[in-house]
Amino acid sequence: MQQPENGVPVTQLPPLRWRKSRRSNPSGNCVELAALPGGAGIAVRNSRHPEGPALIYTVAEIAAFVRGARDGDFDDLIH
């Protein structure tokens, strides 16, 4: 699979298994993530707009974000 560009419509991606956090709420205020085939990266989309666009990140970028979130690096953004 060729590396997709950021902002790609989800319909242009292969079928993916989208997941969201257990902390997501029923009002749809969440993002969903899916692994791209062959380790090509992680796609992120707004759950309220499942057709896209999807943002594409490398596994290393997502890992850095998750580690930063665990460490509290972004806590000041959610007053």
PEGIWO-V830498 format. One record per backbone hydrogen bond with DSSP energy under -0.5 kcal/mol. NH is the residue of the N-H (numbers start at 0). CO is the residue of the C=O. Records with the same first field share a line. If there is no record, write none. Layout:
NH: CO + CO
This chain:
6: 53
7: 4 + 53
9: 50
10: 50
11: 8
12: 9
17: 15
18: 32
20: 30
23: 20
27: 24
29: 27
31: 44
32: 18
33: 42
35: 40
38: 35
39: 36
41: 56
42: 33
43: 54
44: 31
46: 29
48: 45
51: 48
53: 7
54: 43
56: 41
61: 57
62: 58
63: 59
64: 60
65: 61
66: 62
67: 63
68: 64
69: 65
70: 66
71: 68
72: 67
74: 71
76: 73
77: 74
